[in-house]
Amino acid sequence: MGIREIRDVLMWCTIINFGVLLFWFAMFALAGNWIYRYHSRWFPMSRDA
């Protein structure tokens, strides 16, 4: 594997990771209450946590 292939793989990893980051930001920004209700079924936590 040469430098060019490694660079391409790392570029795609960066793009995918940025997409995952944007997805999670959107989930917390748009569906924060749903996420809290979903997780509070598994773990006892207050809304302030």
PDB file of N, H, CA, C and O in Angstrom:
ATOM      1  N   MET A   1       0.842  -1.170   0.000  1.00  0.00           N
ATOM      2  CA  MET A   1       0.000   0.000   0.000  1.00  0.00           C
ATOM      3  C   MET A   1       0.893   1.240   0.000  1.00  0.00           C
ATOM      4  O   MET A   1       1.744   1.411   0.873  1.00  0.00           O
ATOM      5  N   GLY A   2       0.686   2.078  -0.972  1.00  0.00           N
ATOM      6  H   GLY A   2      -0.006   1.938  -1.681  1.00  0.00           H
ATOM      7  CA  GLY A   2       1.505   3.276  -1.080  1.00  0.00           C
ATOM      8  C   GLY A   2       0.899   4.461  -0.340  1.00  0.00           C
ATOM      9  O   GLY A   2      -0.174   4.376   0.257  1.00  0.00           O
ATOM     10  N   ILE A   3       1.626   5.557  -0.405  1.00  0.00           N
ATOM     11  H   ILE A   3       2.497   5.626  -0.890  1.00  0.00           H
ATOM     12  CA  ILE A   3       1.183   6.790   0.256  1.00  0.00           C
ATOM     13  C   ILE A   3      -0.149   7.255  -0.320  1.00  0.00           C
ATOM     14  O   ILE A   3      -1.009   7.731   0.420  1.00  0.00           O
ATOM     15  N   ARG A   4      -0.326   7.124  -1.610  1.00  0.00           N
ATOM     16  H   ARG A   4       0.373   6.737  -2.212  1.00  0.00           H
ATOM     17  CA  ARG A   4      -1.563   7.582  -2.263  1.00  0.00           C
ATOM     18  C   ARG A   4      -2.775   6.816  -1.740  1.00  0.00           C
ATOM     19  O   ARG A   4      -3.808   7.423  -1.455  1.00  0.00           O
ATOM     20  N   GLU A   5      -2.668   5.503  -1.611  1.00  0.00           N
ATOM     21  H   GLU A   5      -1.830   5.010  -1.843  1.00  0.00           H
ATOM     22  CA  GLU A   5      -3.781   4.698  -1.112  1.00  0.00           C
ATOM     23  C   GLU A   5      -4.077   5.008   0.355  1.00  0.00           C
ATOM     24  O   GLU A   5      -5.236   5.103   0.759  1.00  0.00           O
ATOM     25  N   ILE A   6      -3.014   5.164   1.144  1.00  0.00           N
ATOM     26  H   ILE A   6      -2.072   5.088   0.816  1.00  0.00           H
ATOM     27  CA  ILE A   6      -3.204   5.497   2.563  1.00  0.00           C
ATOM     28  C   ILE A   6      -3.888   6.857   2.697  1.00  0.00           C
ATOM     29  O   ILE A   6      -4.776   7.033   3.532  1.00  0.00           O
ATOM     30  N   ARG A   7      -3.471   7.811   1.872  1.00  0.00           N
ATOM     31  H   ARG A   7      -2.750   7.668   1.194  1.00  0.00           H
ATOM     32  CA  ARG A   7      -4.090   9.137   1.905  1.00  0.00           C
ATOM     33  C   ARG A   7      -5.564   9.061   1.534  1.00  0.00           C
ATOM     34  O   ARG A   7      -6.396   9.722   2.155  1.00  0.00           O
ATOM     35  N   ASP A   8      -5.895   8.254   0.520  1.00  0.00           N
ATOM     36  H   ASP A   8      -5.219   7.717   0.015  1.00  0.00           H
ATOM     37  CA  ASP A   8      -7.291   8.106   0.115  1.00  0.00           C
ATOM     38  C   ASP A   8      -8.129   7.453   1.210  1.00  0.00           C
ATOM     39  O   ASP A   8      -9.259   7.877   1.457  1.00  0.00           O
ATOM     40  N   VAL A   9      -7.592   6.434   1.863  1.00  0.00           N
ATOM     41  H   VAL A   9      -6.675   6.090   1.662  1.00  0.00           H
ATOM     42  CA  VAL A   9      -8.318   5.767   2.951  1.00  0.00           C
ATOM     43  C   VAL A   9      -8.552   6.743   4.097  1.00  0.00           C
ATOM     44  O   VAL A   9      -9.656   6.814   4.637  1.00  0.00           O
ATOM     45  N   LEU A  10      -7.522   7.493   4.470  1.00  0.00           N
ATOM     46  H   LEU A  10      -6.625   7.435   4.031  1.00  0.00           H
ATOM     47  CA  LEU A  10      -7.668   8.456   5.559  1.00  0.00           C
ATOM     48  C   LEU A  10      -8.637   9.575   5.194  1.00  0.00           C
ATOM     49  O   LEU A  10      -9.347  10.083   6.063  1.00  0.00           O
ATOM     50  N   MET A  11      -8.675   9.966   3.921  1.00  0.00           N
ATOM     51  H   MET A  11      -8.099   9.554   3.216  1.00  0.00           H
ATOM     52  CA  MET A  11      -9.628  10.977   3.488  1.00  0.00           C
ATOM     53  C   MET A  11     -11.051  10.466   3.661  1.00  0.00           C
ATOM     54  O   MET A  11     -11.913  11.190   4.158  1.00  0.00           O
ATOM     55  N   TRP A  12     -11.306   9.217   3.255  1.00  0.00           N
ATOM     56  H   TRP A  12     -10.605   8.628   2.852  1.00  0.00           H
ATOM     57  CA  TRP A  12     -12.646   8.655   3.403  1.00  0.00           C
ATOM     58  C   TRP A  12     -13.009   8.461   4.869  1.00  0.00           C
ATOM     59  O   TRP A  12     -14.167   8.645   5.245  1.00  0.00           O
ATOM     60  N   CYS A  13     -12.053   8.096   5.694  1.00  0.00           N
ATOM     61  H   CYS A  13     -11.112   7.947   5.389  1.00  0.00           H
ATOM     62  CA  CYS A  13     -12.309   7.986   7.139  1.00  0.00           C
ATOM     63  C   CYS A  13     -12.709   9.341   7.709  1.00  0.00           C
ATOM     64  O   CYS A  13     -13.617   9.425   8.536  1.00  0.00           O
ATOM     65  N   THR A  14     -12.039  10.394   7.273  1.00  0.00           N
ATOM     66  H   THR A  14     -11.301  10.326   6.601  1.00  0.00           H
ATOM     67  CA  THR A  14     -12.364  11.736   7.744  1.00  0.00           C
ATOM     68  C   THR A  14     -13.764  12.139   7.310  1.00  0.00           C
ATOM     69  O   THR A  14     -14.521  12.696   8.105  1.00  0.00           O
ATOM     70  N   ILE A  15     -14.115  11.868   6.071  1.00  0.00           N
ATOM     71  H   ILE A  15     -13.500  11.415   5.425  1.00  0.00           H
ATOM     72  CA  ILE A  15     -15.441  12.220   5.562  1.00  0.00           C
ATOM     73  C   ILE A  15     -16.527  11.449   6.310  1.00  0.00           C
ATOM     74  O   ILE A  15     -17.543  12.029   6.694  1.00  0.00           O
ATOM     75  N   ILE A  16     -16.325  10.159   6.517  1.00  0.00           N
ATOM     76  H   ILE A  16     -15.500   9.688   6.205  1.00  0.00           H
ATOM     77  CA  ILE A  16     -17.310   9.343   7.228  1.00  0.00           C
ATOM     78  C   ILE A  16     -17.443   9.803   8.676  1.00  0.00           C
ATOM     79  O   ILE A  16     -18.557   9.925   9.184  1.00  0.00           O
ATOM     80  N   ASN A  17     -16.324  10.060   9.345  1.00  0.00           N
ATOM     81  H   ASN A  17     -15.418   9.961   8.933  1.00  0.00           H
ATOM     82  CA  ASN A  17     -16.370  10.528  10.732  1.00  0.00           C
ATOM     83  C   ASN A  17     -17.064  11.878  10.846  1.00  0.00           C
ATOM     84  O   ASN A  17     -17.815  12.099  11.796  1.00  0.00           O
ATOM     85  N   PHE A  18     -16.837  12.769   9.917  1.00  0.00           N
ATOM     86  H   PHE A  18     -16.227  12.589   9.145  1.00  0.00           H
ATOM     87  CA  PHE A  18     -17.509  14.063   9.931  1.00  0.00           C
ATOM     88  C   PHE A  18     -19.011  13.886   9.728  1.00  0.00           C
ATOM     89  O   PHE A  18     -19.809  14.582  10.355  1.00  0.00           O
ATOM     90  N   GLY A  19     -19.400  12.955   8.851  1.00  0.00           N
ATOM     91  H   GLY A  19     -18.752  12.389   8.341  1.00  0.00           H
ATOM     92  CA  GLY A  19     -20.819  12.663   8.656  1.00  0.00           C
ATOM     93  C   GLY A  19     -21.473  12.121   9.913  1.00  0.00           C
ATOM     94  O   GLY A  19     -22.594  12.506  10.247  1.00  0.00           O
ATOM     95  N   VAL A  20     -20.779  11.227  10.616  1.00  0.00           N
ATOM     96  H   VAL A  20     -19.869  10.915  10.345  1.00  0.00           H
ATOM     97  CA  VAL A  20     -21.306  10.691  11.879  1.00  0.00           C
ATOM     98  C   VAL A  20     -21.431  11.807  12.906  1.00  0.00           C
ATOM     99  O   VAL A  20     -22.422  11.867  13.634  1.00  0.00           O
ATOM    100  N   LEU A  21     -20.443  12.688  12.975  1.00  0.00           N
ATOM    101  H   LEU A  21     -19.638  12.638  12.384  1.00  0.00           H
ATOM    102  CA  LEU A  21     -20.491  13.815  13.896  1.00  0.00           C
ATOM    103  C   LEU A  21     -21.681  14.724  13.600  1.00  0.00           C
ATOM    104  O   LEU A  21     -22.377  15.143  14.524  1.00  0.00           O
ATOM    105  N   LEU A  22     -21.922  15.030  12.343  1.00  0.00           N
ATOM    106  H   LEU A  22     -21.356  14.689  11.592  1.00  0.00           H
ATOM    107  CA  LEU A  22     -23.068  15.854  11.970  1.00  0.00           C
ATOM    108  C   LEU A  22     -24.386  15.168  12.301  1.00  0.00           C
ATOM    109  O   LEU A  22     -25.333  15.818  12.743  1.00  0.00           O
ATOM    110  N   PHE A  23     -24.448  13.857  12.089  1.00  0.00           N
ATOM    111  H   PHE A  23     -23.679  13.330  11.730  1.00  0.00           H
ATOM    112  CA  PHE A  23     -25.661  13.104  12.410  1.00  0.00           C
ATOM    113  C   PHE A  23     -25.968  13.188  13.897  1.00  0.00           C
ATOM    114  O   PHE A  23     -27.103  13.473  14.280  1.00  0.00           O
ATOM    115  N   TRP A  24     -24.963  12.940  14.743  1.00  0.00           N
ATOM    116  H   TRP A  24     -24.041  12.709  14.432  1.00  0.00           H
ATOM    117  CA  TRP A  24     -25.190  12.982  16.191  1.00  0.00           C
ATOM    118  C   TRP A  24     -25.526  14.386  16.656  1.00  0.00           C
ATOM    119  O   TRP A  24     -26.359  14.546  17.549  1.00  0.00           O
ATOM    120  N   PHE A  25     -24.903  15.415  16.079  1.00  0.00           N
ATOM    121  H   PHE A  25     -24.226  15.285  15.354  1.00  0.00           H
ATOM    122  CA  PHE A  25     -25.249  16.786  16.436  1.00  0.00           C
ATOM    123  C   PHE A  25     -26.702  17.069  16.089  1.00  0.00           C
ATOM    124  O   PHE A  25     -27.425  17.672  16.883  1.00  0.00           O
ATOM    125  N   ALA A  26     -27.135  16.638  14.909  1.00  0.00           N
ATOM    126  H   ALA A  26     -26.548  16.148  14.264  1.00  0.00           H
ATOM    127  CA  ALA A  26     -28.527  16.845  14.508  1.00  0.00           C
ATOM    128  C   ALA A  26     -29.480  16.086  15.426  1.00  0.00           C
ATOM    129  O   ALA A  26     -30.540  16.603  15.779  1.00  0.00           O
ATOM    130  N   MET A  27     -29.115  14.871  15.814  1.00  0.00           N
ATOM    131  H   MET A  27     -28.254  14.451  15.527  1.00  0.00           H
ATOM    132  CA  MET A  27     -29.979  14.107  16.715  1.00  0.00           C
ATOM    133  C   MET A  27     -30.132  14.819  18.055  1.00  0.00           C
ATOM    134  O   MET A  27     -31.246  14.932  18.567  1.00  0.00           O
ATOM    135  N   PHE A  28     -29.044  15.297  18.624  1.00  0.00           N
ATOM    136  H   PHE A  28     -28.139  15.205  18.208  1.00  0.00           H
ATOM    137  CA  PHE A  28     -29.130  15.989  19.911  1.00  0.00           C
ATOM    138  C   PHE A  28     -29.847  17.327  19.777  1.00  0.00           C
ATOM    139  O   PHE A  28     -30.575  17.726  20.686  1.00  0.00           O
ATOM    140  N   ALA A  29     -29.657  18.019  18.675  1.00  0.00           N
ATOM    141  H   ALA A  29     -29.066  17.695  17.936  1.00  0.00           H
ATOM    142  CA  ALA A  29     -30.282  19.327  18.496  1.00  0.00           C
ATOM    143  C   ALA A  29     -31.773  19.205  18.195  1.00  0.00           C
ATOM    144  O   ALA A  29     -32.572  20.000  18.691  1.00  0.00           O
ATOM    145  N   LEU A  30     -32.154  18.220  17.388  1.00  0.00           N
ATOM    146  H   LEU A  30     -31.506  17.574  16.984  1.00  0.00           H
ATOM    147  CA  LEU A  30     -33.544  18.121  16.940  1.00  0.00           C
ATOM    148  C   LEU A  30     -34.379  17.127  17.732  1.00  0.00           C
ATOM    149  O   LEU A  30     -35.600  17.271  17.802  1.00  0.00           O
ATOM    150  N   ALA A  31     -33.752  16.129  18.325  1.00  0.00           N
ATOM    151  H   ALA A  31     -32.761  16.013  18.268  1.00  0.00           H
ATOM    152  CA  ALA A  31     -34.510  15.073  19.009  1.00  0.00           C
ATOM    153  C   ALA A  31     -33.963  14.820  20.405  1.00  0.00           C
ATOM    154  O   ALA A  31     -33.886  13.674  20.846  1.00  0.00           O
ATOM    155  N   GLY A  32     -33.583  15.883  21.100  1.00  0.00           N
ATOM    156  H   GLY A  32     -33.645  16.815  20.742  1.00  0.00           H
ATOM    157  CA  GLY A  32     -32.990  15.728  22.423  1.00  0.00           C
ATOM    158  C   GLY A  32     -33.913  15.068  23.427  1.00  0.00           C
ATOM    159  O   GLY A  32     -33.477  14.225  24.211  1.00  0.00           O
ATOM    160  N   ASN A  33     -35.201  15.444  23.413  1.00  0.00           N
ATOM    161  H   ASN A  33     -35.556  16.129  22.776  1.00  0.00           H
ATOM    162  CA  ASN A  33     -36.153  14.843  24.350  1.00  0.00           C
ATOM    163  C   ASN A  33     -36.347  13.361  24.069  1.00  0.00           C
ATOM    164  O   ASN A  33     -36.436  12.560  24.999  1.00  0.00           O
ATOM    165  N   TRP A  34     -36.411  12.997  22.818  1.00  0.00           N
ATOM    166  H   TRP A  34     -36.339  13.648  22.062  1.00  0.00           H
ATOM    167  CA  TRP A  34     -36.584  11.585  22.469  1.00  0.00           C
ATOM    168  C   TRP A  34     -35.375  10.771  22.927  1.00  0.00           C
ATOM    169  O   TRP A  34     -35.525   9.669  23.455  1.00  0.00           O
ATOM    170  N   ILE A  35     -34.186  11.315  22.725  1.00  0.00           N
ATOM    171  H   ILE A  35     -34.064  12.210  22.296  1.00  0.00           H
ATOM    172  CA  ILE A  35     -32.969  10.620  23.159  1.00  0.00           C
ATOM    173  C   ILE A  35     -32.967  10.466  24.671  1.00  0.00           C
ATOM    174  O   ILE A  35     -32.603   9.408  25.184  1.00  0.00           O
ATOM    175  N   TYR A  36     -33.373  11.516  25.396  1.00  0.00           N
ATOM    176  H   TYR A  36     -33.669  12.376  24.979  1.00  0.00           H
ATOM    177  CA  TYR A  36     -33.425  11.429  26.863  1.00  0.00           C
ATOM    178  C   TYR A  36     -34.409  10.349  27.306  1.00  0.00           C
ATOM    179  O   TYR A  36     -34.080   9.536  28.170  1.00  0.00           O
ATOM    180  N   ARG A  37     -35.607  10.327  26.730  1.00  0.00           N
ATOM    181  H   ARG A  37     -35.874  10.987  26.028  1.00  0.00           H
ATOM    182  CA  ARG A  37     -36.597   9.303  27.108  1.00  0.00           C
ATOM    183  C   ARG A  37     -36.094   7.908  26.779  1.00  0.00           C
ATOM    184  O   ARG A  37     -36.300   6.974  27.553  1.00  0.00           O
ATOM    185  N   TYR A  38     -35.448   7.764  25.658  1.00  0.00           N
ATOM    186  H   TYR A  38     -35.280   8.523  25.029  1.00  0.00           H
ATOM    187  CA  TYR A  38     -34.938   6.458  25.238  1.00  0.00           C
ATOM    188  C   TYR A  38     -33.863   5.953  26.193  1.00  0.00           C
ATOM    189  O   TYR A  38     -33.891   4.788  26.591  1.00  0.00           O
ATOM    190  N   HIS A  39     -32.918   6.812  26.567  1.00  0.00           N
ATOM    191  H   HIS A  39     -32.896   7.758  26.245  1.00  0.00           H
ATOM    192  CA  HIS A  39     -31.830   6.396  27.448  1.00  0.00           C
ATOM    193  C   HIS A  39     -32.262   6.287  28.901  1.00  0.00           C
ATOM    194  O   HIS A  39     -31.708   5.483  29.650  1.00  0.00           O
ATOM    195  N   SER A  40     -33.241   7.083  29.310  1.00  0.00           N
ATOM    196  H   SER A  40     -33.691   7.737  28.701  1.00  0.00           H
ATOM    197  CA  SER A  40     -33.667   7.016  30.710  1.00  0.00           C
ATOM    198  C   SER A  40     -34.433   5.727  30.999  1.00  0.00           C
ATOM    199  O   SER A  40     -34.640   5.390  32.165  1.00  0.00           O
ATOM    200  N   ARG A  41     -34.850   5.011  29.984  1.00  0.00           N
ATOM    201  H   ARG A  41     -34.682   5.285  29.037  1.00  0.00           H
ATOM    202  CA  ARG A  41     -35.445   3.684  30.202  1.00  0.00           C
ATOM    203  C   ARG A  41     -34.394   2.689  30.660  1.00  0.00           C
ATOM    204  O   ARG A  41     -34.704   1.775  31.424  1.00  0.00           O
ATOM    205  N   TRP A  42     -33.176   2.847  30.217  1.00  0.00           N
ATOM    206  H   TRP A  42     -32.924   3.589  29.596  1.00  0.00           H
ATOM    207  CA  TRP A  42     -32.092   1.926  30.557  1.00  0.00           C
ATOM    208  C   TRP A  42     -31.351   2.349  31.813  1.00  0.00           C
ATOM    209  O   TRP A  42     -31.003   1.522  32.656  1.00  0.00           O
ATOM    210  N   PHE A  43     -31.115   3.657  31.926  1.00  0.00           N
ATOM    211  H   PHE A  43     -31.398   4.329  31.241  1.00  0.00           H
ATOM    212  CA  PHE A  43     -30.281   4.171  33.012  1.00  0.00           C
ATOM    213  C   PHE A  43     -31.064   5.208  33.798  1.00  0.00           C
ATOM    214  O   PHE A  43     -31.626   6.134  33.213  1.00  0.00           O
ATOM    215  N   PRO A  44     -31.108   5.064  35.123  1.00  0.00           N
ATOM    216  CA  PRO A  44     -31.785   6.098  35.916  1.00  0.00           C
ATOM    217  C   PRO A  44     -30.952   7.386  35.920  1.00  0.00           C
ATOM    218  O   PRO A  44     -29.816   7.396  36.395  1.00  0.00           O
ATOM    219  N   MET A  45     -31.521   8.459  35.393  1.00  0.00           N
ATOM    220  H   MET A  45     -32.443   8.451  35.007  1.00  0.00           H
ATOM    221  CA  MET A  45     -30.800   9.731  35.354  1.00  0.00           C
ATOM    222  C   MET A  45     -31.799  10.873  35.422  1.00  0.00           C
ATOM    223  O   MET A  45     -32.958  10.737  35.029  1.00  0.00           O
ATOM    224  N   SER A  46     -31.328  11.993  35.927  1.00  0.00           N
ATOM    225  H   SER A  46     -30.386  12.104  36.246  1.00  0.00           H
ATOM    226  CA  SER A  46     -32.173  13.176  35.960  1.00  0.00           C
ATOM    227  C   SER A  46     -32.020  13.937  34.642  1.00  0.00           C
ATOM    228  O   SER A  46     -31.106  13.678  33.859  1.00  0.00           O
ATOM    229  N   ARG A  47     -32.916  14.862  34.422  1.00  0.00           N
ATOM    230  H   ARG A  47     -33.659  15.073  35.058  1.00  0.00           H
ATOM    231  CA  ARG A  47     -32.860  15.662  33.199  1.00  0.00           C
ATOM    232  C   ARG A  47     -31.626  16.574  33.187  1.00  0.00           C
ATOM    233  O   ARG A  47     -31.149  16.958  32.119  1.00  0.00           O
ATOM    234  N   ASP A  48     -31.116  16.918  34.358  1.00  0.00           N
ATOM    235  H   ASP A  48     -31.503  16.607  35.226  1.00  0.00           H
ATOM    236  CA  ASP A  48     -29.950  17.805  34.449  1.00  0.00           C
ATOM    237  C   ASP A  48     -28.648  17.125  34.047  1.00  0.00           C
ATOM    238  O   ASP A  48     -27.656  17.805  33.786  1.00  0.00           O
ATOM    239  N   ALA A  49     -28.634  15.816  33.993  1.00  0.00           N
ATOM    240  H   ALA A  49     -29.441  15.263  34.204  1.00  0.00           H
ATOM    241  CA  ALA A  49     -27.393  15.078  33.729  1.00  0.00           C
ATOM    242  C   ALA A  49     -26.920  15.243  32.341  1.00  0.00           C
ATOM    243  O   ALA A  49     -25.889  14.683  31.970  1.00  0.00           O
TER     244      ALA A  49
END
